[in-house]
Amino acid sequence: MTTGIWVLGDQLFAGQAALAKRQDQQADTPVLMIESRQHGQQRRYHAQKLVLVWSAMRHFAAELKGAGWTVSYEIAADFETPLRQWIQKQNITMLQVMEPSDRPFLTFLKQLDLPCDLELIPNNHFLWSIGDFNDWASDRKRLLMESFYREGRKRLNILMEGDAPIGGQWNFDKENRKPPKGDLDTPEPLTFEPDDITQAVIKAVQKATFPTFGAVEPFDWAVTRDQALQVLDHFITTRLPTFGSYQDAMVTGEDTLWHALLSPYLNLGLLQPLEVIEAVEKAYNEEDLPLNSIEGFIRQVMGWREYMRGLYWYVNEEYFERNFFDHDHPLPDWFWTGETEMNCLHQVISQVQRTGYGHHIQRLMVLANFSLIAGLQPQAVEDWFHAVFIDAYDWVMQTNVLGMGLFADGGMLASKPYSASANYVNRMSDYCKGCRYNHKQKTGDDACPFNFFYWNFLDRHRSKLQSQGRMSFILKNLDKMKREDLVEIRDRAAKFLAP
């Protein structure tokens, strides 16, 4: 009887459940890791995403070997061929795998007809198990993130004074929307020079015959747990004190502002959510940092990240095909090139091309907002988000994009659509200053597309929006609009994305 462990590419933590279960039987437990080229071609991934994952996997394999594990690392066309060969060579009778984070890979695993038993070990890379989230959600009429977040704070005793939240309130979001005005003294992100392993992966990606997105170099990301811990420490030391106030701001030439840049490492397993949260809370207790920054960051990790993962597994498969507004416009080609006269979209897409990164407001209020009001097909938008971001995975993007960004689920996740005109972009960024369109105009040749798409969206879907959240108040403005202006808005919206 031989038990073997297959470590997946986003499970790069020595304490992951399958490895932890066999820690005392290292000598008798072969470990397999597979770098699948076929998997890297399932969509047009960002080149830096491929480098990050494959380099981190190679580094983690070396780490496991150094810790005494017997590791087979395969670079192959697919997963199944090297898996079967390894099972046969090692005489595996029981294959243990920590549960995948993504539904498609779980389906793939269960459909394999392997010559050994398969045991799925519950995933321990999240604060909430799938079962715990389902128990929380099962008897609720509305699955509000704020309620979930508060429950998480109580369960783990984070930022609590007895049964009450520190500071007397749960959420300091209203203090975290400061627009970028004047000179901002932003800290430089911590970067790393690619070592020999990473350089080899960069060359492999450059030589690949399949298409990728974005620039492969300069590649500055961490690829080991030690480096990821350095990024965490750097964030706490140089970025966390001012993180909260400006977390919604967008500035030309400022790719990262005060953001943590930790999501790629959390999603790979190089960092664990609880250790990140506890490190930030410790800094608050020891250094008297602003509570709005501390709470705002912890809410992203403990609240939003866990909530999205829980919902992803809670909903049924039909959720991922929902299209509440029946939007069907194909994705414009310039989503892949960034070549558009709308400066906000040009700036954000160009940044993603260079780095694979964009913060939550760039994603929600520029990219997803435009996609929503322009009527782009939701599943095509989700696939694009999954393709271009360095921290993207199926569990990350499905609920974030379809539910939060595009309201394709009809309000299961969000209380109202996150739709906005150019006024929001102008308030929270400097993008409008460098744009050929006028952010104040909704009609005329200089009208900003965000404006005429926004009002056209409200007009097209008035009947569905009337009962959504606070939308009825906004919709009353349609009644005040001149008939000829509304006709022009409809016409401009119809022609802007026409072939």
N, C-alpha and C positions, 0 to 999 in steps of 0.2 A: 504494500500500500504506500503510494507516494503522493503527497499533497504538494501541488505547485501553486504559485501566485502569479497572476497576470496584473501588473500595475499599469493603469491607463495613463494617458498623457496629461490629464488634469488632476492627478492624484499624487503629486510629487511631495509627499510629506512622510518622514520616517515613521510617524505615529499613525499613519492611515490605518483603517480598521483591519484590513486583511493582513498587513505586515505585523501589526500589533498582536494579532491573534496567534501568530506563529513565531513571535519573538524568541521564545525559549527553544524553538526547533530550527534555528537558522541553518545549521549544518545539514539538515535533512529536507530543506525546503527550497527547491529551485525557484527562481524568480524570472519572469519574462517581461520584456518591454519591447514594443513594436512601433517603429516609425513608418507609418503607412503613407506612401505617395498617393495612393488612390484616395485616401481620406482627405488629403490635402488638396484634392481636385474636385471635391463635392460642390464647391462653389469657388468663386474667384476671390480667394482670401488675400488680405493685405500681406505683402511680402514680409514685413516685420513680424506679423503674427506667426507665420511659419517659422521664422528664425527663432523667435522667442520660445515657442513650444518645443521645437526639436532640440534647440541648444539646452533648454532647461531639462529636458528628458535625458539627454546625454550626460549632463552634469550630475543629475540625480542618480543615474545608473552607476556612475563612478563613486558617488557618495555611499550607495548601498554596498558596493564591492568593498570599499574601505571599512565599512562597519561589519564585514564578515559574511554578507549574503553571497550566494552563488547566482550571478545575474547573466542571463543571455539577452543581448541587445541586438535586435534585428532591424535592418533597414530594408524594407520590402515593398513590393507593388501593392500588396493588400494586407489585411489582418489575418484572414483565415488560413492562408497557406503556411506561413511561418508558425502559426499557433498549432496547427495539426502536426507539423514536423517536430516541433518542440515537445508536444505531448507524447509522441511516439518515442523520440530519442530519450526522454527522461523517464519513460514508463509511468507517466502521470495517471493516477486513478481518481484523484479528486482535484478539480481546478477551482481555486477560490479567487473571486474578484470582488473588490469593493463596489457596491452598487454605483453604476454610472450616474452622473448628474443630469444627463440628457435622455429623453425618451427614445429617440431614434436608435441610440447605441444600446439601450436596454433591450429594445425589440430585436436588434441584430444578435445580441448575445443569446437571447432565448430561442431564436430560430436556428442556431447552430446545432447540428446533429453530431456532437462530439463523442469520441470513443472513451469518454470518462464522465464522471459525475461533475456537475457544476453547482457550486455553492456561492450565492450572492451574500456578501457581508454588508450589513447596514452602513450607509455612508456617514462618517463622523466628521466631515469637513464643514458642517453647518451647526448653528446654535439650536435649531429646531429640527427634530426628526420629522419625516413626512407624516407619520402617525400622530405626533403631537399637534402638528398644524391642522390636520384633518379633524382632530378632536376639538380644537379651538373653533374651527370654522363651521362645524356641522350643525350647530344649533343657532346660528346667527342669520338674521335677515340681510344685513349688510356687512360685507367683509372689509371694514374700514382699516386702512393701514395705521391710523392713529391709535385705534383700540388695540391692535396687534402689538404696536410698538410699546405702548404702556404696559401691556401684559408681559412683554419681554424684559422691560426694565425691572418690574417687580420680581419676576422669576429669578433673575440673575443678580438682583440687588445692585444695579448700576445707577449711579447718580441719584441715590435715594437717601432720605433721612427718615428711617422707620418706614411708614407706609406712604409717605409724601415725597414728591420729587424735590430735589435740591433746587433752591431758587424760587420755590413756590408755584412753579408752572412746569408743564411737561414739554412744551414746545416753544422755542425762541425764534421761529422762522421769520417773524415780522422784523426781527433785528438783523436778518441775514440777506437783505435785498438792497444793499447800498449800491447805487450806480457808480460807474468809474469816472470820477471827475478829478481834474488836476493831474499832477505827476504822481504816479504810483511806483513806489520803491519795492518792486517785486523781487523775491529771492530766486536765485538760479536753482533749477532742479539738480538733484544728484545724478550724475551720469557715470557710465562705466565703459572703459575701453574694451572692445571685444577681445577675448583671449583666443588661443589656438582653436579650441573647440568651436567657439562661436564663429570664428573666421571661416572654418570649414563648412559650417552650415550656411553662412552667407553665400559662399561660392556655389554650394549645391543649389540654393534657391535661384541664384543668378543664372545658372546653367539649365534650370528646369525648362522643359519644353511646354509646360502647361501655363496658362495665363495667370497672372497675379495682379494685385492692385497696389498702387502707391510705390514709394521709394524704399529700397531695401537698406540704403545707407543715407546718412549716418545712423547707425544702430546704437542706441545709448541705454537700452533697458537692462535691468538686473536679470540674471539667469540662474542664480543660486539662492538658496535660503539665506545664506550669510549676507549676500548683497541686498536681498529684499528687506532683511532686518535693518540694514544700514539706511535704506530708503525710509523705513518707518521712523527710525531715530531722527533722521534729517527733517522729516515732516514735522515731528513734534517740536524740534528745536528751532527751526527757522520759518515754518509756514503756518503751523497750527494757531498761534496767537492772533493772526489776522485772517485766518481762513473763513470764519463765519460771516463777517460783514460783507465781504466781496465775493461770496461763493456763486452768486448769480451773474456777476459782471462778465462782459466780453470786450476784449481790447485787441485791436489790430497789432500783430507782432508779438503778442503775449500768449504763448501757447498753453501755459500751465498756471499762470497767476499764483494763487496760494493753494492750489488743489493738491491732494495727497499723492496721487499717482500710484495708489496701492491696489486698485481693482484687478490689474492683470495678475498680480502675485496671489491675491486671495483666491481668484478663480482657478489658478493652477495648483493651489495647495501649498505653495511656498510660504505663505503666511496663513495663520488660522484666525478666524474672526474674533474669538474671545481674547486671544493674546493682544490683538490690535486694540480692542476696546479697553482692556485693562491697562495697557500702556498709556493710552490717552487719558483715562481717568486718573491714573497715578500722577501724570504730569499736572493735571488740574489741582489735585490735592497738595502737591509739593511746591508748585510754582505760581499758584493763584492766577491761572490763565482765565481769559474771558469765558464765561459760562456759555454765551451764545455760540462761540466757536466749538467748544467741547460738545455741547448737546447737539449742534447741527451735524457734526461729523459722526457722532455715535448713532444718531437717527438714520444716517445713510447706511451704516453697516448693520446695526442691530434691527433697525426698522425696515428700510426699503429693500435692502438686499435679501434679507430673510423672508420678507413678505412676498417678494416676487418669486423666489424659489418655491415657497410653499404653495402659492396660487398655481404655479406651473404644473405641479403634480396633483393639485386638487381638482382642477377643471378636467372635463372630458376632451377627447380628441377633436370633437366638433368645434371647440372653442377656437382652435388655430385656423379655422377656415371662415370665421365670422367676418361679415362685411356689412355692418349696420347701416351705412349710408349708401350701399351699392356703388361704391366708387370703383371705376374700372379703367382710368387713364393709365397707360403704360409709363414706366419710369423714364424721364427724359435722359437722353444720352449724356447731358452735361453733369448729371449726378456722378458719372465716372470720371469726368475730365475736370470739372470745376470751372469750365469755360462758360460763364454766364455773366451778364451785365449787372445782376443783382449782387452788390458787393458783399452783403452779409453771407449769402450762400457761397459765393466765390471764396471768401476768407475762410469759412469753416471747412469746406470741402478741400481746399488747398492745404489747410493745416492737417486734416486727416490723411491726405496723400503723403505728406512729409513724415508724419509721426505715428499714424494709427490711433491717435488720441483726440478726443473732444470731450469737454466736460458736460455735465447733465443739462445745463441750460442751452448750450449749443445744440445738443441732440434734441431736446424737447421743444424749445421755443423757436429754433431756426429750422432745423432739418425736418422734424416731425410735424411741426406747425405748418410749414409750407406744404408738406405732403398731404396733410389733412384738408386744408382749405382749397388746395388745387385739385383735389379729387383723385389722387394717385391710388392705384390698386394696393390694398393693405399688405397682402402677402408678398408682393414684389418689393415693397418698401422694407418689410421685415428682412427679406433675404439680402437686400443691399446693406442694411445695418449690420447683419451678421457677417457679411463679407468684409467690410472695410474697417471695423474697429478691432483693436488689438486685444480687448478684454471680452469679446463677444463669444457667447455660446448659446446653444438652443434655449436653455433654461433662462438665460439672461434676457435675450431679445424678444422672445415670443410675447410674454406678458407685458414687458416694457413698451414695445413698439405697438403691438396690436391693441392692448388695453389702455395704457396710459397715453401714448403718443397719438394714436389714430382713432380712439374711441370705437374701434371696430366691434367691440363686445357689447356695445349699446349701454354701457354704464355699470357693468358688473364691478369694474375696478375703480374707475374715476367717477366723481359726482357730476362732472360736466366735461365737455370737450375742452382741451387745452388749445383753443383757437385764439389768435390775436392778430391785430393789424400791425402796420409798421411802427405805430406809436410805442409798442413794447420794445421792439428791437432798438429804436432810437434812444429810449430811456435807459436801457441796460447795456448799451454798447456804443462804440464810436464808428460802427460800420456805415451808418447812413451818411456820414460826412464825406466819404470817398465814393459815393454811388452816383451813377448817372440818373437815377430815378429820384423823385422828390417824395420824401416820406410823409409829407403833409397832404399830398394829393391822391384822390381816389379816382379821378377822371382826368382826361387829357393825355397827351402823348408822354408826359413826364410822370404820370401816375405810377406809384410804387405797386408792383404786382401783389405784394402782401395786402395792400388796401383793397384793390378791386377783387382779389380772390376771397378775402375775408368777408366782404359784404355779399358777394355772390354765394358763398357757402351758407351764410345765414338765410339768404333769400331762397336758395334751392331746398333747404332742409328745414324750413320754418316749422312745419307740422311736427317733425320728429324732435326738434330742439325745444319746443314750447314747454315741455314738461321736464326738461333736464336742468336740475340745479337752479342757478340764478339766471338762466338764459332768457327767460320771459322779459326781464327788465331790459336786456340788451336788444332784444328783438323789436321792442317798441320804437327804436331809432329807425328801423326800416320804414315805418309809417310816416316819418318826418322827411324822408328822402324824396327829392324831386323825381317825378316819373322818368324824365329824360336822362337823369343821372343813373338811375337803376338800369335802364335799357342799355346805356353805354357800358356800365359795369359788367352786365351779362355778356355783352358782345366782346369786350376785351378779355374776359376770362375764357371765353370759348376759343378765341383766336390765339392766345398767348402760347399754348402748348400744342397747337395744331401742327401736324406734320408739315 
